[in-house]
Amino acid sequence: MLAACGSGEEEAAKAEAEARAAKAARLAYEGEILAWRDERLARLTRPDGWLSLVGMHWVTPGSTYVGSAQDNGTRLSVGPAQIGMFTLDKDGTATLRLHPGVEAEVTIDGQAPQAGALVTLVPDSRGTPTVVAFNKGDASFILIERAGRYGLRVRNAFARTRTAFPGLDYFDINPGMRFVAKFDAHPPGQTVEIVNVLGMIEKMANPGTLTFSAPVKNEAGETVEREFRMQAVDEGDGRLFFTFADRTSGHETYAASRMVYADPAGKDGTTVLDFNKAYNPPCAFTPYSTCPMPLPENRLDLRVEAGEKKPRPFPE
């Protein structure tokens, strides 16, 4: 009798310890996701973040004056009346000859330029882009390249899209949308063609595929495990990057796509794919971005009820 009582007490203590451990793990995971959301909001709303975009000016080989005055060939919505003469060669070499006197109003990569300086502009496709800043550093432009086309992307820290941003909405944290996924590597150097929202086609590094299983309802209404596979892209930092759409797209979530990262696979060939860290692409908030569209394999016949929801409407 005493032995039986002791056994029962041990089982109860074990169950209580397991419950405490499970609660601690749940709270730690929720804390991780909430911290990720805070970081996401901070990145999005920083003065030079995606919400600060106010213009995208596509340019062709030749020369054009750049500035906010009406007589500029490339007229910006912010900045000095005349910034200078922008020239793009057919080989993609770009320069900016500063307008006389404007050197007191602009900086080049944070440095004050000399009067009438000829500045070589590095596009984002060839490394860290050259930043031409003005309005006391609150506005700027850089040169971007997409599929062989070049454009001046303009930012303003006081853009209404940033100053009146209404915040982000999320699904409730859903541990069931965190998967251990298997990574299958492609041969080194493999690429895939990605279409962006402007219809441009770009080649991007395609390191492999990620496979995971998720519960779905079959035709009989029964819950069964189904396998899903997505193509990964490497943006250069070694992480696995996915642009995807799912059965919530156009309903609870942004219609075009969402995005999510996964860490490189470990020695066992697996990594964690956590859709609670799925987020909206920049084009959900601004027309001045060039977001990639999901590959056919990344259009999931699955309701991913986790991560960021569609953007809130801006206040009138």
C-alpha positions in Angstrom: 0.0 0.0 0.0 2.8 2.4 0.9 4.7 1.5 -2.2 1.6 2.2 -4.3 1.2 5.6 -2.7 4.9 6.4 -3.3 4.6 5.4 -6.9 1.6 7.6 -7.4 3.3 10.6 -5.8 6.3 10.1 -8.0 4.1 10.0 -11.1 2.3 13.2 -10.0 5.6 14.9 -9.3 6.9 13.9 -12.7 3.7 15.1 -14.4 3.9 18.4 -12.6 7.6 18.8 -13.6 6.8 18.0 -17.2 3.9 20.5 -17.2 6.2 23.2 -15.7 8.8 22.5 -18.4 6.2 22.6 -21.2 4.9 25.9 -19.9 8.4 27.4 -19.7 9.1 26.2 -23.2 5.9 27.7 -24.5 6.6 31.1 -22.8 10.1 31.1 -24.1 8.9 30.5 -27.6 6.2 33.2 -27.3 8.9 35.6 -26.1 11.0 34.7 -29.1 8.2 35.5 -31.5 7.2 38.7 -29.8 10.9 39.9 -29.8 11.0 39.0 -33.5 7.9 41.1 -34.1 9.4 44.1 -32.3 12.6 43.8 -34.4 10.5 43.5 -37.6 8.5 46.7 -36.7 11.8 48.6 -35.9 13.3 47.6 -39.2 10.3 48.6 -41.2 9.8 52.0 -39.6 13.3 53.2 -39.3 14.0 56.5 -41.1 15.6 54.8 -44.1 13.3 51.8 -44.1 10.8 50.6 -46.7 8.1 53.0 -45.4 10.3 56.0 -46.3 10.2 55.3 -50.1 8.7 58.2 -52.1 9.8 57.6 -55.6 11.3 55.3 -58.2 12.6 56.9 -61.4 13.7 54.5 -64.1 16.5 55.9 -66.3 17.9 55.0 -69.7 21.5 55.5 -71.0 22.2 59.2 -71.5 22.2 62.3 -69.3 19.4 63.9 -67.3 19.3 66.7 -64.6 18.1 65.5 -61.2 16.4 67.6 -58.6 13.0 68.8 -57.3 12.6 71.7 -59.7 10.0 71.3 -62.5 12.6 71.7 -65.3 14.6 68.6 -64.3 14.5 65.6 -66.6 14.2 63.4 -63.5 12.1 65.4 -61.0 12.2 64.3 -57.4 9.5 64.9 -54.9 12.0 66.1 -52.3 15.4 67.7 -52.1 17.3 70.6 -53.7 16.0 72.2 -56.8 19.1 71.1 -58.8 21.2 68.3 -57.5 23.2 67.6 -60.7 23.6 65.9 -64.0 23.1 62.2 -63.9 24.7 60.1 -66.6 24.2 56.4 -67.3 26.5 54.7 -69.9 25.4 51.6 -71.8 27.7 49.5 -69.7 25.9 50.5 -66.6 28.5 53.0 -65.4 26.7 55.9 -63.6 27.9 59.3 -62.5 26.5 62.4 -60.9 28.1 65.8 -61.7 27.0 68.0 -58.8 25.3 71.3 -59.6 27.3 74.4 -58.5 26.6 75.3 -54.9 24.7 72.1 -54.1 27.7 70.6 -52.3 26.6 72.5 -49.2 23.2 70.7 -49.2 24.2 67.1 -50.0 26.5 64.4 -48.7 27.8 61.4 -50.6 28.0 58.3 -48.4 27.9 60.6 -45.4 30.8 62.8 -46.5 30.7 66.4 -47.7 31.6 66.5 -51.4 33.8 69.1 -53.2 32.2 71.7 -55.3 31.3 70.4 -58.8 32.4 66.9 -57.9 31.9 64.1 -60.3 30.6 61.2 -58.3 30.5 57.6 -59.5 27.3 55.9 -58.3 27.6 52.3 -57.3 24.2 50.4 -57.9 22.9 48.0 -55.3 23.6 45.1 -57.6 27.4 45.7 -57.4 27.8 46.1 -53.6 26.8 48.7 -51.1 25.0 51.4 -53.2 26.2 55.0 -53.1 23.9 57.1 -51.0 23.2 60.7 -52.1 21.6 62.4 -49.1 20.1 65.8 -48.7 17.5 67.7 -46.5 19.9 67.4 -43.6 20.2 63.7 -44.2 16.4 63.1 -43.9 16.1 62.3 -47.6 18.3 60.5 -50.1 18.5 58.4 -53.3 20.4 55.4 -54.4 20.9 53.7 -57.8 19.3 50.2 -58.1 19.6 47.6 -60.9 16.9 45.1 -61.8 17.2 42.8 -64.7 19.5 45.2 -66.5 17.4 48.2 -65.9 18.5 51.1 -63.6 16.5 53.4 -61.4 16.9 56.1 -58.8 15.1 55.0 -55.6 14.2 58.0 -53.4 13.6 58.0 -49.7 12.2 60.6 -47.3 12.1 60.0 -43.5 9.0 62.2 -43.3 7.0 60.3 -45.9 3.4 59.9 -44.8 3.7 56.1 -45.3 6.1 56.2 -42.4 4.9 59.0 -40.2 1.2 57.8 -40.3 2.0 54.1 -40.4 -0.9 52.3 -38.5 1.1 49.3 -37.4 1.1 45.5 -38.1 -1.4 42.8 -37.5 -0.6 39.1 -36.8 -2.3 35.8 -36.4 -2.1 34.4 -32.9 1.2 32.7 -32.2 0.7 29.2 -33.6 3.3 26.6 -32.6 1.7 24.2 -35.1 3.1 26.3 -37.9 6.7 25.7 -36.9 8.1 22.8 -38.8 11.3 20.8 -38.8 12.0 20.6 -42.5 14.4 18.6 -44.7 16.8 20.5 -47.0 17.9 18.9 -50.3 20.8 20.8 -51.8 21.1 21.6 -55.5 24.4 21.5 -57.3 26.6 24.6 -56.4 25.9 27.6 -58.6 22.4 26.6 -59.6 20.1 29.5 -60.2 16.4 30.1 -60.8 14.5 32.8 -62.7 12.3 35.0 -60.5 9.7 37.3 -61.8 9.2 40.5 -59.8 6.0 42.6 -59.4 7.0 44.7 -62.4 7.3 41.7 -64.7 11.1 41.8 -64.8 13.0 38.5 -64.7 16.0 38.1 -62.5 18.3 35.1 -61.9 18.9 34.3 -58.3 21.0 31.6 -56.5 18.8 28.5 -55.8 20.7 26.4 -53.2 18.0 23.8 -52.8 14.5 22.8 -51.7 12.9 22.5 -48.3 10.4 19.8 -47.6 8.0 19.7 -44.6 4.8 17.9 -43.6 1.7 19.7 -42.3 -1.8 18.4 -41.3 -4.6 19.1 -43.8 -8.1 17.9 -44.3 -8.7 15.4 -47.1 -11.9 15.1 -49.1 -13.5 12.9 -46.4 -12.8 15.6 -43.9 -10.1 13.6 -42.1 -6.9 15.2 -40.9 -3.9 13.7 -42.7 -0.3 14.7 -43.1 0.7 16.1 -46.4 4.1 16.9 -47.8 5.0 20.4 -49.1 8.1 21.5 -50.9 9.5 25.0 -51.5 12.4 26.3 -53.6 14.9 28.4 -51.6 16.8 31.5 -52.7 20.1 32.7 -51.3 20.3 36.4 -51.1 24.0 36.3 -50.2 23.9 35.9 -46.4 23.7 32.1 -46.4 20.1 31.9 -45.1 17.4 30.2 -47.0 14.8 32.8 -48.3 11.3 32.0 -49.5 8.7 34.0 -51.2 5.4 32.1 -50.9 1.6 32.3 -51.2 -1.0 30.1 -49.5 -4.7 29.7 -49.0 -4.9 32.8 -46.9 -3.4 35.0 -49.6 -5.9 37.6 -50.7 -8.0 37.0 -47.7 -6.4 37.3 -44.3 -3.0 38.0 -45.8 -1.5 40.1 -48.5 -2.6 38.9 -51.9 0.7 38.7 -53.8 2.9 36.9 -51.3 4.6 36.7 -47.9 8.2 36.0 -47.1 10.1 33.9 -44.6 13.7 32.9 -43.8 15.1 29.7 -42.5 18.6 29.1 -41.1 21.0 26.9 -43.1 20.5 23.2 -42.6 22.5 21.5 -39.9 24.6 18.4 -40.2 21.5 16.2 -40.1 20.1 18.0 -43.2 17.2 19.7 -41.4 16.3 23.2 -40.4 13.4 25.0 -38.8 10.8 26.7 -41.0 8.7 28.9 -38.7 5.7 30.6 -40.4 5.1 32.6 -37.3 8.0 34.7 -38.7 6.3 35.2 -42.1 6.1 38.8 -43.1 4.7 41.0 -45.8 6.9 42.1 -48.7 7.8 45.7 -49.2 5.4 46.0 -52.1 2.5 45.5 -49.6 3.4 49.0 -48.2 4.9 50.9 -51.2 4.6 51.0 -55.0 8.3 51.9 -55.2 9.7 48.4 -54.5 10.5 45.5 -56.8 9.4 42.5 -54.9 9.9 38.9 -56.2 6.8 36.8 -56.9 6.4 33.3 -55.6 7.7 30.4 -57.7 5.0 27.9 -58.8 6.4 25.4 -56.2 6.1 28.0 -53.5 2.3 28.4 -53.9 1.1 26.2 -51.1 -2.3 24.4 -51.0 -2.3 25.1 -47.3 -3.8 27.7 -45.0 -0.7 29.2 -43.3 -2.6 30.8 -40.3 0.6 32.3 -38.8 2.7 35.3 -39.2 1.8 38.7 -40.5 -1.6 39.6 -41.8 -2.5 42.0 -44.6 -1.6 45.6 -44.0 -4.0 47.9 -42.1 -5.5 50.7 -44.1 -4.0 54.1 -43.6 -6.1 56.6 -41.7 -7.9 59.2 -43.9 
